[in-house]
Amino acid sequence: MRDLAIQAAGGIAILTAIVHGVLGETKIFAKAHIEPAWIKLMLRLIWQCGTVAWVGFGVLLVAAPHMGSDVARLWIAGAAIGTYSVAAVSNAWVTRGRQVGWVAMTVASALALVGA
């Protein structure tokens, strides 16, 4: 059950990250008028840093049961829980709960905790 929970957390995190990256590019930055152009590029790259981090932790969560180390599993889960929880709280606060990203990250955090 622990393995399934931690791997589900990873799957949800990866899916959420992909949606985050695609929506950022298609809905936010495609329509944003930010000058100069290098600042727009910098903001896009910073936006995608979150996407890459969430995918990376998702992959580690999926792989954690196969590592054969409870210590590694705990550290991976703890780092992912911290990252996803901050993202969830920030998203819920800024959007006043009107987007589902915070729900997905909360679920990923909870499943990672169960699977830790």
Backbone as a ProteinNet text record, in pm:
[ID]
protein_1_A
[PRIMARY]
MRDLAIQAAGGIAILTAIVHGVLGETKIFAKAHIEPAWIKLMLRLIWQCGTVAWVGFGVLLVAAPHMGSDVARLWIAGAAIGTYSVAAVSNAWVTRGRQVGWVAMTVASALALVGA
[TERTIARY]
82.6	0	87.1	195.6	286.6	346.6	384.9	445.5	346.6	224.8	122.4	95.4	92	65.5	177	301.7	411.9	423.7	395	399.7	282.8	166.4	52.6	83.4	149.6	192	281.6	374	463.4	388.9	295	216.6	133.4	69.2	-10.9	79.1	194.2	287.8	335.8	368.2	413.9	303	183.1	70.1	42.2	43.4	20.2	129.7	253.1	364.2	349.7	311.2	294.6	183.3	71.6	-38.8	8.2	81.4	135.9	222.4	311.4	400.7	326.6	233.8	158.4	68.9	-3.2	-91.7	-12.9	101.4	185.6	225.5	264.5	307.3	190.7	77	-33.7	-131.9	-149.7	-250.6	-192.3	-73.1	-16.2	85.3	193.6	301.8	270.8	182.7	146.2	70.6	0.1	-82.1	-19.3	84	144.4	226.8	211.4	290.9	391.5	507.7	611.9	732	776.9	892.8	997.6	1121.9	1180.8	1166.4	1194.2	1174	1256.3	1375.2	1458.7	1396.5	1319.9	1252	1139.9	1066.6	962.3	1023.1	1135.3	1203.7	1248.6	1305.1	1350.6	1233.8	1120.4	1003.2	950.3	950.4	907.1	998.1	1127.4	1221.1	1206.2	1185	1162.7	1034.6	931	803.4	828.2	907.7	931.8	1025.7	1096.5	1178.2	1088.8	973.1	876.7	830.7	803.9	761.6	868.1	991.9	1101.8	1121.5	1114.8	1131.7	1020.4	898.4	786	794.9	835.9	854.8	968.1	1076.8	1189.5	1151.4	1081.5	1036.6	936.1	851.1	755.1	824.6	928.3	1005.3	1070.8	1127.6	1189.7	1087.1	967.2	862.6	821	808.5	773	883.1	1007.6	1121.2	1154.8	1109.5	1149.5	1130.7	1019	1004.8	1107.8	1166.3	1262.6	1406.3	1427.8	1563.8	1619.1	1532.1	1577.9	1635.8	1602	1654.8	1542.3	1512.6	1409.2	1453.7	1583.2	1635	1616.7	1651.3	1633.5	1485.7	1400.7	1256.2	1205.8	1251	1208.6	1254.7	1379.5	1432.3	1362.6	1338	1267.3	1126.1	1056.1	919.7	916.9	1008.7	1011.4	1036.8	1132.7	1160.9	1043.7	981.5	865.4	747.8	723	612.8	634.9	755.2	784.4	762.7	813.1	799.9	654.2	582.9	443.5	353	381.4	298.6	312.3	434.6	454.5	384.2	396.2	329.1	177.4	124	-20.9	-72.9	-7	-50.5	-38.5	70.9	90.7	-16	-42.6	-142.8	-281.3	-317.1	-449.3	-464.8	-360.1	-363.8	-375.7	-288.7	-285.9	-412.4	-460.5	-579.5	-709.4	-696.5	-812	-891.1	-817.9	-877.2	-952.9	-940.5	-1018.5	-955.9	-835.8	-772.3	-754.4	-741	-731.9	-588.4	-491.4	-352.1	-319.4	-371.5	-342.3	-402.5	-516.1	-578.6	-489.6	-441.8	-356.6	-227.7	-167.1	-44.2	-69.4	-184.8	-220.1	-237.5	-303.5	-321.6	-185.3	-99.4	34.9	111.5	101.8	168.6	115.2	-16.8	-79	-40.9	-43	-5.2	142.5	226.5	369.5	389.8	310.7	319.4	276.5	168.6	121.5	224.8	289	384.5	524.9	550.1	685.4	730.3
-120	0	126.7	122.5	237.5	264.4	156.6	172.9	236.5	189.7	244.3	391.7	427	565.8	658.9	618.7	706.3	716.3	607	611.5	692.1	683.6	766.2	913.5	945.1	1083.4	1131.7	1047.8	1082.9	1102.2	1015.2	1027	1154	1185.7	1308.6	1430.7	1425.7	1538.3	1560.3	1453.1	1465	1521.5	1469.8	1519.3	1666.7	1703.2	1842.6	1932.9	1886.7	1966.1	1988.7	1885.5	1899.3	1998.9	1987.9	2082.6	2224	2239.7	2369.7	2430	2349.8	2398.8	2437.6	2353	2380.1	2502	2510	2625.2	2754.9	2747.8	2867.1	2920.2	2829.1	2870.3	2915.2	2845.2	2873.2	2978.9	2988.6	3080.5	3207.4	3198.9	3315	3386.4	3317.9	3385.5	3411	3333.2	3357.8	3489.6	3529.8	3651.3	3769	3743.4	3848.7	3945.1	4071.8	4175.4	4228.4	4167.1	4201.5	4253.8	4369.7	4430.9	4462.5	4451.6	4404.5	4252.8	4204.2	4063.3	3969.9	4013	3924.6	3900.2	3996.7	3976.4	3874.5	3882.5	3783	3643.5	3632	3503.6	3453.8	3542.9	3504.6	3455.3	3526.4	3484.7	3349.3	3327.3	3197.3	3086.5	3110.2	3008	2982.7	3087.6	3071	2991.8	3022.4	2949	2799.4	2769.2	2629.4	2559.1	2634.1	2571.7	2492.5	2547.8	2475.5	2347.7	2357.1	2239.8	2130.7	2168.1	2070.7	2009.9	2091.9	2041	1942.9	1976	1886.8	1755.4	1761.2	1636.7	1555	1622.1	1551.7	1480.8	1549.9	1485.5	1374.8	1395.2	1291.4	1163.7	1178.5	1062	993.2	1070.9	1011.6	939.6	995.5	929.3	796.8	795.8	671.8	567.9	611.3	519.1	478.5	552.4	529.2	385.5	319.4	181.9	84.6	117.9	28.1	55.3	152.7	188.7	99.7	33.7	-56.1	13.4	140.4	215.3	295.4	262.2	337.6	480	499.7	634	721.3	668.1	743.3	773.4	676.4	693.8	807	809.5	915.1	1053	1063.3	1192.6	1240.2	1150.2	1186.7	1233.2	1155	1191.5	1323.7	1341.9	1466	1588.9	1578.7	1692.1	1720.5	1614.4	1632.5	1692.1	1644.1	1696.4	1844.9	1883	2024.3	2108.9	2062.4	2136.9	2147.7	2035.9	2036.8	2112.5	2104.4	2175.8	2326.8	2374.9	2519.1	2563	2483	2515.2	2516.8	2420.6	2412.5	2531.7	2563	2675.8	2806.7	2824	2947	2962.3	2854.7	2858.4	2886.6	2819.3	2840.4	2983.4	3036.2	3172.1	3275.3	3264.9	3365.5	3360.7	3241	3229.2	3226.9	3236.2	3228	3098.7	2992.9	2860.8	2838.6	2930.4	2919	2828.2	2779.7	2686.9	2552.1	2447.5	2313	2267.9	2347.8	2308.7	2283	2364.5	2346.9	2216.3	2176.5	2050.5	1933.4	1936.9	1828.9	1818.9	1933.2	1930.2	1886	1919.7	1873.4	1722.2	1668.9	1524	1455.1	1511.2	1453.7	1455	1564.7	1572.9	1467.9	1455.6	1359.8	1216.4	1183.1	1047.8	1020.1	1120.1	1102.7	1079.3	1147.9	1128.2	986.3	940	804	701.2	729.9	635.2	644.3	745.5	765.5	651.9
0	0	0	78.4	82.7	-54.2	-123.1	-255.4	-352.7	-350.7	-440.3	-410.2	-282.7	-243.5	-290.8	-269.9	-307.8	-460	-529.9	-676	-732.5	-670.2	-712.3	-691.4	-581.2	-556.9	-670.1	-711	-821	-952	-980.9	-1103.3	-1106.8	-996	-986.8	-999.8	-937.3	-945	-1088.4	-1158.6	-1297.4	-1385	-1370.9	-1450.2	-1421.5	-1294.7	-1255	-1311.4	-1307.6	-1360.2	-1510.1	-1582.1	-1727.3	-1758.6	-1688.5	-1708.8	-1674.7	-1566.5	-1525.1	-1634.9	-1690.8	-1794.9	-1921.8	-1964.9	-2087.5	-2070.8	-1960.6	-1939.4	-1925.2	-1862.5	-1851.4	-1987.6	-2075.8	-2209.6	-2296.8	-2289.8	-2382.4	-2332.6	-2203.4	-2149.9	-2089.1	-2035.6	-1966.5	-2054.5	-2088.4	-2159.4	-2306.4	-2365.8	-2505.7	-2519.9	-2414.4	-2419.2	-2344.2	-2269.3	-2186.7	-2271.2	-2242.1	-2308.1	-2205.9	-2207.2	-2111	-2189.1	-2151.3	-2216.4	-2110.6	-2142.3	-2266.2	-2281.4	-2401	-2434.8	-2346.4	-2304.6	-2222.8	-2086	-2035.4	-1907	-1922.7	-2033.3	-2059.7	-2068.4	-2138.5	-2149.2	-2012.3	-1932	-1798.5	-1712.7	-1717.9	-1640.9	-1687.6	-1818.3	-1870.3	-1819	-1820.8	-1774.2	-1624.7	-1548.2	-1404.1	-1380.4	-1455.6	-1446.3	-1468.9	-1570.1	-1605.1	-1507.1	-1424.5	-1319.1	-1223.6	-1190.5	-1107	-1174.9	-1304.1	-1380.6	-1375	-1399.6	-1400	-1260.9	-1158	-1020.8	-984.9	-1021.1	-988.2	-1063.8	-1190.3	-1266.3	-1203.6	-1167.8	-1106.7	-977.8	-890.2	-765.9	-796.1	-896.3	-934.5	-977.4	-1058.6	-1103.8	-984.4	-893.7	-774.6	-687.3	-675.4	-596.5	-660.4	-791.3	-861.1	-843.1	-845	-835.2	-691.6	-593.9	-453.8	-405	-434.6	-385.2	-442.7	-554	-618.9	-576.6	-490.8	-451	-340.9	-268.4	-163.4	-42.4	-23.7	90	154.8	278.5	350.3	379.6	398.8	424.2	299.7	183.6	58.6	35.9	61.3	45.4	133.5	258	351	305.7	262.1	217.5	90.4	-2.1	-125	-92.3	-10.8	26.4	101.8	195.4	273.2	187.9	96.8	8.1	-85.1	-135.7	-223.7	-147.4	-28	53.6	80.7	116.7	140.2	16.6	-96.3	-222.2	-264.5	-266.6	-311.6	-214.4	-86.6	12	-2.3	-20	-41	-168.9	-274.5	-400.6	-381.9	-309.5	-288.6	-209.6	-100.2	-16.9	-94.3	-165.3	-243.3	-350.4	-423.1	-529.3	-472.7	-364.7	-304.4	-254.9	-196.7	-142.6	-254.7	-353.9	-460.1	-545.5	-575.6	-661.1	-581.2	-450.3	-359.8	-381.7	-414.6	-429.9	-559.7	-655.2	-779.4	-883.6	-860.6	-953.8	-886.2	-966.6	-909.5	-883.3	-923.9	-903.4	-758.1	-669.5	-527.9	-475.2	-529.4	-486.4	-528.5	-652.8	-702.4	-621.3	-589.3	-511.3	-366.4	-312.4	-177.9	-177	-278.3	-289	-304.8	-388.7	-405.9	-273.6	-198.5	-67.8	28.9	33.6	125.4	89.7	-39.2	-80.9	-54.5	-73.5	-42.8	106.5	187.4	332.2	370.7	311.2	338.4	292.3	179.8	124.9	180.8	262.4	316.1	407.3
[MASK]
++++++++++++++++++++++++++++++++++++++++++++++++++++++++++++++++++++++++++++++++++++++++++++++++++++++++++++++++++++

